[in-house]
């Protein structure tokens, strides 16, 4: 809401996309317009190849994010081959993960929250944690996060192994 009220178009698109996609910061900052936009509209779903795992990961783009992305693209006059979050520096074509972290740090500081407790990874973890809490579906979260191993997802979500085993026992294949 603060980003909307302050008309920070780029930051709002960055925030919404970070929550929706659950991408690592290194993948989020490298998104190009063509990754999320076709024809004259923002896509509802897209797929990219993750930098860390070199594996594809699909993500959803909600209506709220679509609106903020479209607003940002129009405001910044972005073209199909542009990075969605261009850098203002000449050294990089897109914002760096460090710049992304500083942007998020500014949001956290502006809200009076603990900078140690909240950062770029908090945005990645937000939706995945909610999905897990509501569904208890570790496999779905694993796919959405692009983790290769279930153990990574269990650790990532902070799920106790007994909880994970109990859930696994409930699934009869």
N, C-alpha and C positions, 0 to 999 in steps of 0.2 A: 504494500500500500504506500509506504514511504517513497519507493522508487517511482510509482505511478504519479503520486502527488508532486514530486519534484521534477517530473518530466525527464527522468534519466532513461531515455529510450534504450541505449546500449546496455546499461546495467540491468534493466528490467528483462530484456531479451536474454541476456547472459544468465541471470538468476533463474528465470523460468525454464530455460533449456537445460541448465545444470540439474535442476530437480527432475524434470521429465525424463531426460536421457539416461541419467545415472552413469554418465561417462566419466572416466578419469579426466583430470584437468588437462593432461597432455593431449587427449583426443578432442576434448571440448574446444580448446583454443584453436585447433587446426581445422574446425569445420568450415567448409566453404558453402557459399550460397547454393551451389548445385547439389550439395548433400541433403538439403532440407527444402528445396524449392523446385517446382516443375511447372511449366506453363505460366500460369498467373496466380498460383496459390502455393502456400506452404504445405508440404506433405503431412499426412497423418502418421505415417511410419517411414522410417528410413533405416538403412544399414550402412555401417562403415567397417573398415578393418582396423582393429585395435592396434595401437603402436606397441604395447607391451607384449601381447600374446600373438600378434599377427593373425588373429582369428576374427571372423566377422561377428558383429553384434548388432542386433536389431533394437530399435527404440521407438517409442511412441512420442508423438508431439500433440499435446492437448490443445483445445481451442484457445485457451488463455495464452499459451505459448505461441501458437500460430499468430494470434493477433499482435503480440508484442514483437515477434520476429518481423512480421510484415511492416509494422510501424517503423521499426529500426531500419530495415532495408530501404524503405522509401526515404526516410530522413537522411540516411547516410549515402543515398544514391548508389547502392551496391549493384554490381552486375553479376551475372551468372558465375563467372570464374573467380570472383573476389572471395577473400576470406570473410567469414561472417563478422569476425571481430578483428578488424585490421589494427595493426600497430601504428602508432604515431611516429615511432622511431624508424630510422632507415635501416637499422641492423636486422630487423625482423619484419616479415610481411604480415604476421598476425601477432596478437598480444602473446606474451610468453606466459608460462605457468607461474612465474614469479609475479608478473603484472596482475594476473588473475588472482593470485593469493593476496596481493595488496588491495585489490578492489574489494574482495570479500572481507578482508580485515577492516576496511573502511565502513562497510555495512554493519559489521559486528560492533565496532567501536561506536558507531552512530546510534545503535540500539542499546548501548550500555551493557553489552554482554561480555563474558569472559573470552578474550581472544585465544586463550589456550584451549578452551572447550569447543570453539567453533571455527571452522575453516572450510577450505574447498572440499575436503573429504566429507565434511558434514552434509554438504549438498548432495554428494554422490550417495551417501548412506540414507538420506531421509526417506525417499520413496521406497527403496528396497526394504527398509525396516518396517514401514507401514504395511507393505504387501505381505511380508512375512507374518507380522502380528495378526493381520486379518485372515490370512489363508493357511498359515503354517506350512506353506508349500515351498520347501527349500529348493527343489529342482527348478521351479519357475524363477525364483530369485537368482539361482545360479546362472540360468540362461540369460536373464535380463542384465546381470552384471558382467557376463562374459567370462565367468570363472571356469577354468578347466576342471578343477577338482571340487567336489562337494565339501571337502574338509576346509578349503579356502573360504567358502561361503559361510560355513558354520562358524569359523573363527571371525570372519568379517562382521557377522551379525551379532557376535557375542552369545551365540546359542550354546547352551551347555550340551555336552555330548549325550547325556542321559535324555535330554529333551529331544535331541535329534534322533536318537535310537527309538524313542517312544513314537515319534512321528513316522519313522520308517516302518515300524511294526504295524502301524495302522493301514499301510498301503499294501494291498494284496494284489500281486501281479500274476 
